[in-house]
Amino acid sequence: MDGLGRRLRASLRLKRGHGGPPQDNQGEAVKEPERAQELCLPNFAGGQHFFEYLLVVSLKKKRSGDDYEPTITYQFPKRENLLRGQQEEEERLLGAIPLFCFPDGNEWAPLTEYPRETFSFVLTNVDGSRKIGYCRRLLPAGRGPRLPKVYCIISCIGCFGLFSKILDEVEKRHQISMAVIYPFMQGLREAAFPAPGKTVTLKSFIPDSGTEFISLTRPLDSHLEHVDFSSLLQCLRFEQILQIFASAVLERKIIFLAEGLSTLSQCIHAAAALLYPFSWAHTYIPVVPESLLATVCCPTPFMVGVQMRFRQEVMDSPMEEVLLVNLCEGTFLMSVGDEKDILPPKLQEDILDSLSQGSDLHTSEQINEHVSGPFVQFFVKTVGHYASYIKREANGQGHFQERAFCKALTSKTNRRFVKKFVKTQLFSLFIQEAEKSKNPPAGYFQQKILEYEEQKKQKKSREKTVK
């Protein structure tokens, strides 16, 4: 393992045992329960900085041998006057990033053609806060054989569609000069991140083109702004997506295999987003660097993406109860065998029926809502009554009545599933936040719960009228 891989591994602390602290992608840090939402990138009201860094990561030949090592060759902004602890944290962050920009090993050679790739990764600070790396890998401008480089934007904000557009603008300027990228990113850094449904407009000057106005619009439905389900739908059938969801709900080990970095990162983000309003709190690595492939032997739950070139290494690793998904061929290479039996049969049928009805979808927002909706409804029907079973003390502190909550389900198959689900960390983190909250539940999930309850009331009313 190279030095960078060793440094990164030294910063990781894999959780041992189900009852330990929740864990994020590399398992580096404890994540507070209040961050446990929507995979869980926080809901941003707007007003904060778009990003922390723009980095260029290039391949530099090692002093010994012909291998290349990814290295940060440009950083904006430069941080100065940091306290010692802040400086150590920044060095740890910047030391890990190159490995995730080039996760596919050191065996590179200069190229004349290279298809650009857009992908992302997630890192966790020691204080539990998350940072997302939005990457665009491409060949630099020029003639003749050359090595690809990565433009990487580090942000704490989860909004992949919006940052993909920002990377488009960076790529447009990189063909001219790095000097043209700087004023655009400076303007972006000074702009306030928009609230859901709002737009921010940037003014940018490009030589020979003049002044341009760039509009960046944030989706109105913010719980889906960090995901695009299109790749997952292109790679897998609805029945397979349902089985992946079932495995994730019981916090099993899931490995995705694909050739491209874009496909891997988009599909794994989509799979995790199906769990909304719950958050995957275990090891989560959209693209596993070669030096961290031993992650697939981890005894605790994980959701990771691995490039197809490492397929045999993964297959030869000692693993138990793993769902191994081949995104290239749309097959399961390994499975536990009970994936079709985890969820209640009637609710599985409801999900598949809803998914199969989407024939007139045009925008990514429509696709996202169509795919996510049936899975949100699944949780509405199984655990949507949770708030009624939080008993509160005089000081507002709540205590969840688990036994009564489970008994309230009239369907035996639903009750059997929920008795398993309430033991997961997914549910534990969610209910901990609900117990602490002194305000009534709010948000998209609560809206769907209220709609469902209203539908049930109307159905009962109609039945009484018929009698």
C-alpha positions in Angstrom: 0.0 0.0 0.0 1.4 3.4 -0.9 2.1 6.1 1.7 -1.1 8.0 0.9 -3.1 4.9 1.5 -1.4 4.3 4.8 -2.0 7.8 6.0 -5.7 7.5 5.1 -6.0 4.2 6.8 -4.4 5.6 9.9 -7.3 8.1 10.2 -10.0 5.5 9.9 -11.8 3.9 12.9 -14.0 1.0 11.9 -16.9 0.5 14.2 -17.0 -2.9 16.0 -20.4 -4.2 17.0 -24.0 -3.0 16.4 -24.4 -0.8 19.4 -21.3 1.4 18.8 -21.3 5.0 17.5 -22.8 5.5 14.0 -20.3 5.4 11.2 -20.0 7.2 7.9 -18.2 6.4 4.7 -14.7 5.5 5.9 -16.0 5.1 9.4 -13.8 7.9 10.5 -16.0 9.8 12.9 -19.0 9.7 15.1 -22.1 11.3 13.5 -24.5 13.1 15.7 -28.1 11.9 15.5 -29.4 15.2 14.4 -27.4 14.8 11.3 -29.1 11.5 10.5 -31.4 12.6 7.7 -31.4 11.9 3.9 -28.0 10.1 3.8 -27.6 12.3 5.6 -26.7 15.4 4.0 -28.2 18.2 6.0 -31.2 20.2 4.7 -29.6 23.6 3.8 -31.9 26.6 4.2 -29.5 28.7 2.1 -27.2 31.6 2.8 -23.9 29.7 3.4 -20.8 29.3 1.2 -21.1 27.1 -1.9 -17.8 25.4 -1.3 -14.6 25.3 0.8 -12.0 24.4 -1.8 -11.4 24.0 -5.5 -8.6 21.6 -6.0 -6.7 20.3 -9.0 -5.3 16.9 -8.5 -2.7 15.8 -11.0 -0.7 12.6 -11.6 3.0 13.0 -10.7 5.6 10.3 -11.4 7.1 8.8 -8.2 10.8 9.3 -7.7 11.3 5.5 -7.8 9.7 3.4 -10.5 7.3 4.3 -13.3 4.1 4.6 -11.2 2.3 7.9 -10.7 1.0 9.4 -7.5 -2.1 11.7 -7.4 -1.0 15.1 -6.0 -2.8 18.4 -5.3 -1.3 20.9 -7.7 -3.7 23.8 -7.2 -5.7 24.9 -4.3 -8.2 27.8 -3.9 -8.5 29.4 -1.5 -5.2 29.0 0.4 -5.9 28.9 4.1 -3.6 30.9 6.4 -3.5 31.8 10.1 -5.2 28.5 11.1 -4.9 27.3 14.7 -2.9 24.1 15.2 -5.9 21.8 15.5 -7.5 23.4 12.4 -4.2 23.0 10.5 -3.9 19.3 11.4 -7.6 18.7 10.3 -7.0 20.5 7.0 -3.8 18.5 6.3 -5.7 15.3 7.1 -8.5 16.3 4.7 -6.2 17.4 1.9 -4.1 14.3 2.4 -7.0 12.0 1.8 -8.6 13.7 -1.3 -6.1 12.7 -4.0 -6.7 9.0 -3.3 -10.4 9.5 -4.0 -9.8 11.5 -7.1 -7.8 8.6 -8.6 -9.1 5.5 -6.8 -8.2 3.2 -9.7 -4.5 2.7 -8.7 -1.2 4.0 -9.9 -0.8 2.3 -13.3 -1.4 5.2 -15.7 0.2 6.2 -19.0 -0.2 9.4 -21.1 -3.3 9.4 -23.3 -4.5 11.3 -26.4 -8.2 10.6 -25.6 -10.0 10.1 -22.4 -13.8 10.3 -21.8 -14.5 12.9 -19.1 -16.0 11.5 -15.9 -18.1 13.2 -13.2 -18.3 11.5 -9.8 -18.3 12.3 -6.1 -17.1 11.0 -2.8 -17.9 11.7 0.9 -15.5 12.3 3.7 -16.2 12.7 7.4 -14.3 15.1 9.7 -13.4 14.0 13.2 -16.2 16.2 14.6 -18.7 14.2 12.5 -19.4 16.9 9.9 -19.5 15.7 6.3 -17.7 17.0 3.2 -18.5 16.0 -0.3 -16.0 16.0 -3.2 -17.5 16.8 -6.6 -15.1 15.6 -9.2 -14.6 16.1 -13.0 -11.8 14.0 -14.4 -10.6 14.9 -17.9 -7.5 15.4 -20.1 -6.0 18.9 -19.8 -5.9 21.1 -22.9 -3.0 20.5 -25.2 -1.7 18.2 -28.0 -0.1 14.8 -27.8 -0.2 12.2 -25.0 -0.9 13.6 -21.6 -2.2 12.5 -18.2 -5.8 13.2 -16.9 -6.3 15.6 -14.1 -9.2 16.1 -11.7 -11.0 19.3 -10.8 -12.4 18.6 -7.3 -14.8 21.0 -5.4 -15.0 20.3 -1.7 -18.3 21.4 -0.1 -20.4 20.5 2.9 -23.5 20.9 0.7 -25.2 18.0 -1.0 -26.6 19.1 -4.3 -25.1 17.0 -7.1 -27.0 18.5 -10.1 -26.1 22.0 -9.1 -22.4 21.2 -8.6 -22.3 19.3 -11.9 -23.3 22.5 -13.6 -20.5 24.4 -11.7 -18.0 21.8 -12.9 -19.2 22.4 -16.5 -18.3 26.0 -16.1 -14.9 25.1 -14.6 -14.2 22.8 -17.5 -15.2 25.5 -20.0 -12.6 27.8 -18.5 -9.9 25.2 -18.0 -9.6 25.0 -21.8 -8.5 28.7 -21.7 -6.4 29.1 -18.6 -6.4 28.5 -14.8 -6.4 32.2 -14.5 -9.9 32.4 -15.9 -11.2 29.8 -13.4 -10.1 31.9 -10.4 -12.5 34.9 -10.8 -15.4 32.6 -11.5 -14.8 30.5 -8.3 -14.1 33.7 -6.3 -17.5 35.0 -7.4 -19.1 31.7 -6.5 -17.5 31.7 -3.1 -18.8 35.2 -2.4 -22.3 34.2 -3.4 -24.8 32.8 -0.9 -26.1 29.3 -1.5 -29.8 29.6 -2.5 -32.7 28.4 -0.6 -34.8 25.5 -2.1 -36.4 26.6 -5.4 -34.4 29.8 -5.6 -31.7 30.8 -8.1 -28.4 32.6 -7.8 -27.0 34.4 -10.8 -23.2 34.9 -11.2 -21.6 37.4 -13.6 -18.4 36.0 -15.2 -16.0 37.4 -17.9 -14.5 35.0 -20.4 -11.9 36.2 -22.9 -13.2 36.4 -26.5 -16.7 35.6 -25.2 -17.3 38.6 -23.0 -19.4 38.8 -19.9 -21.7 35.8 -19.1 -24.5 35.4 -16.6 -24.7 32.0 -15.1 -27.9 30.9 -13.3 -27.7 28.2 -10.6 -31.1 27.0 -9.5 -31.7 24.7 -6.5 -34.5 22.1 -6.7 -37.6 23.0 -4.7 -37.8 19.5 -3.2 -34.5 19.5 -1.3 -34.7 15.9 0.0 -33.9 14.7 -3.5 -31.4 17.3 -4.6 -28.4 15.1 -3.8 -29.4 12.2 -6.1 -30.1 11.2 -9.7 -31.9 7.8 -10.1 -31.3 7.6 -13.9 -28.1 5.5 -13.7 -29.7 3.0 -11.3 -32.7 2.6 -13.5 -30.5 2.0 -16.6 -28.4 -0.6 -14.8 -31.0 -2.6 -12.9 -34.6 -3.9 -13.0 -37.2 -2.7 -10.5 -37.2 -6.1 -8.8 -33.4 -5.8 -8.3 -33.6 -2.3 -6.9 -36.3 -3.5 -4.5 -34.0 -6.3 -3.3 -31.1 -3.8 -2.8 -33.5 -1.6 -0.8 -34.5 -4.6 1.4 -30.8 -5.5 2.1 -30.1 -1.8 3.0 -33.1 -1.6 5.3 -31.7 -4.5 7.3 -28.2 -2.9 7.2 -26.4 -5.6 5.3 -23.2 -5.4 3.3 -23.7 -4.2 -0.3 -21.1 -3.9 -3.0 -21.6 -2.3 -6.4 -19.3 -3.2 -9.3 -19.1 -1.0 -12.4 -16.5 0.2 -14.9 -17.1 3.9 -14.7 -16.6 6.2 -11.7 -19.7 8.2 -12.7 -22.0 5.1 -12.7 -20.6 3.8 -9.4 -21.0 7.1 -7.5 -24.5 7.9 -9.0 -25.9 4.4 -8.3 -24.6 4.2 -4.7 -26.0 7.6 -3.9 -29.3 6.6 -5.4 -29.4 3.3 -3.4 -28.8 5.2 -0.2 -31.3 7.8 -1.0 -34.1 5.1 -1.2 -33.8 4.9 2.6 -35.2 8.4 3.1 -36.2 9.6 5.7 -33.7 7.3 7.3 -29.9 7.6 7.0 -27.3 5.0 6.2 -24.9 5.5 9.1 -22.3 2.8 8.4 -19.3 2.6 6.1 -20.2 4.4 2.9 -17.6 4.7 0.1 -19.1 5.5 -3.4 -15.8 4.5 -5.1 -13.3 2.5 -3.0 -9.7 3.3 -3.7 -7.5 0.3 -4.6 -5.5 0.7 -1.4 -8.7 0.4 0.7 -10.2 -2.8 -1.0 -9.8 -4.6 2.3 -12.9 -2.7 3.4 -15.0 -5.4 1.8 -13.8 -7.8 4.5 -15.2 -5.5 7.2 -17.5 -7.4 9.6 -19.8 -4.4 10.0 -22.4 -3.1 7.5 -21.2 -1.2 4.5 -22.3 0.2 1.2 -19.4 0.6 -1.2 -18.7 0.9 -4.9 -15.7 -1.0 -6.5 -14.4 -0.6 -10.1 -14.9 -3.7 -12.3 -11.1 -4.1 -12.7 -11.0 -5.2 -9.0 -13.8 -7.7 -9.4 -11.6 -10.8 -8.9 -10.0 -9.3 -5.8 -13.4 -8.7 -4.3 -14.7 -12.2 -5.2 -11.6 -13.8 -3.6 -12.1 -11.8 -0.4 -13.5 -13.5 2.7 -17.0 -12.1 3.0 -20.3 -13.1 4.7 -23.9 -12.1 3.9 -23.0 -9.8 1.1 -25.1 -8.6 -1.8 -22.7 -8.1 -4.8 -24.3 -6.1 -7.6 -22.8 -6.1 -11.1 -24.1 -2.9 -12.6 -22.5 -3.6 -16.0 -24.5 -6.7 -16.6 -27.5 -6.0 -14.3 -26.9 -9.2 -12.2 -26.3 -10.2 -8.6 -22.9 -12.1 -8.3 -23.5 -12.9 -4.7 -26.5 -12.7 -2.4 -27.8 -14.0 1.0 -30.7 -15.6 -0.8 -33.6 -14.2 1.2 -33.7 -10.7 -0.3 -37.2 -11.3 -1.9 -38.6 -12.3 1.5 -37.4 -9.4 3.7 -40.2 -6.9 2.9 -44.0 -7.6 3.4 -45.3 -9.2 0.1 -48.2 -6.8 -0.3 -46.0 -3.7 0.2 -43.5 -5.1 -2.3 -46.3 -5.4 -4.8 -47.3 -1.8 -4.1 -43.8 -0.5 -4.8 -43.4 -2.5 -8.0 -46.9 -1.4 -9.3 -46.0 2.3 -8.6 -42.6 2.1 -10.3 -44.0 0.4 -13.4 -46.5 3.2 -14.0 -43.9 5.9 -14.9 -44.2 6.2 -18.7 -44.3 10.0 -19.2 -41.3 11.2 -17.2 -39.0 13.8 -18.8 -37.0 15.7 -16.2 -34.6 14.3 -13.6 -36.8 15.9 -10.9 -39.8 13.9 -12.3 -37.8 10.7 -12.4 -36.4 11.2 -8.9 -39.9 11.8 -7.4 -41.4 8.8 -9.3 -38.7 6.4 -8.0 -38.4 7.8 -4.5 -42.2 8.1 -3.8 -43.1 4.4 -3.5 -40.2 3.8 -1.0 -41.3 6.8 1.1 -44.8 5.4 1.0 -43.4 2.1 2.2 -42.1 3.8 5.4 -45.3 5.8 5.8 -47.3 2.5 5.9 -44.9 0.7 8.2 -43.6 3.3 10.6 -45.5 6.4 9.9 -47.3 6.2 13.2 -44.1 6.6 15.2 -44.9 10.1 16.6 -48.0 8.8 18.4 -45.8 6.4 20.4 -43.3 8.9 21.8 -44.4 9.6 25.4 -43.2 13.0 26.6 -42.2 14.1 30.1 -42.9 17.5 31.5 -39.5 18.8 30.2 -40.4 17.7 26.7 -38.0 14.8 26.6 -39.6 11.9 24.7 -39.5 8.1 25.3 -40.4 5.8 22.4 -42.9 3.0 23.3 -41.5 0.3 21.0 -43.7 -2.5 22.1 -47.0 -0.6 21.7 -45.7 0.9 18.4 -45.2 -2.6 16.9 -48.5 -3.9 18.3 -50.4 -1.1 16.6 -49.8 -2.7 13.2 -52.8 -4.8 12.3 -51.0 -6.7 9.4 -48.9 -9.6 10.7 -46.4 -9.4 7.9 -45.9 -5.7 8.4 -45.5 -6.2 12.2 -43.0 -9.0 11.6 -40.9 -6.7 9.4 -41.1 -3.7 11.7 -40.0 -5.8 14.7 -36.7 -6.3 12.9 -36.5 -2.8 11.5 -36.8 -1.1 14.9 -33.5 -2.9 16.0 -31.5 -1.2 13.2 -29.3 1.8 13.5 -31.3 3.4 10.7 -34.4 3.5 12.9 -32.5 4.1 16.2 -30.9 7.3 14.9 -34.2 8.5 13.5 -36.2 7.9 16.7 -33.5 9.4 18.9 -33.9 12.7 17.0 -37.7 12.5 17.3 -37.4 11.9 21.1 -35.2 14.9 21.5 -37.3 17.2 19.3 -39.7 19.3 21.3 -41.5 20.6 18.2 -44.1 18.7 16.2 -42.6 16.7 13.3 -42.3 18.6 10.1 -40.9 18.1 6.6 -41.6 16.0 3.5 -42.0 12.7 5.3 -44.5 14.2 7.8 -46.4 15.7 4.9 -46.7 12.2 3.3 -47.8 10.7 6.7 -50.6 13.3 7.0 -51.7 12.7 3.4 -51.9 9.0 4.0 -53.9 9.4 7.2 -56.3 11.7 5.5 -56.8 9.1 2.7 -57.5 6.4 5.3 -60.1 8.7 6.9 -61.8 9.4 3.6 -61.8 5.7 2.8 -63.5 4.8 6.1 -66.0 7.6 5.6 -66.9 6.2 2.1 -67.3 2.7 3.5 -69.7 3.9 6.2 -71.7 5.7 3.6 -72.0 2.6 1.5 -73.2 0.6 4.5 
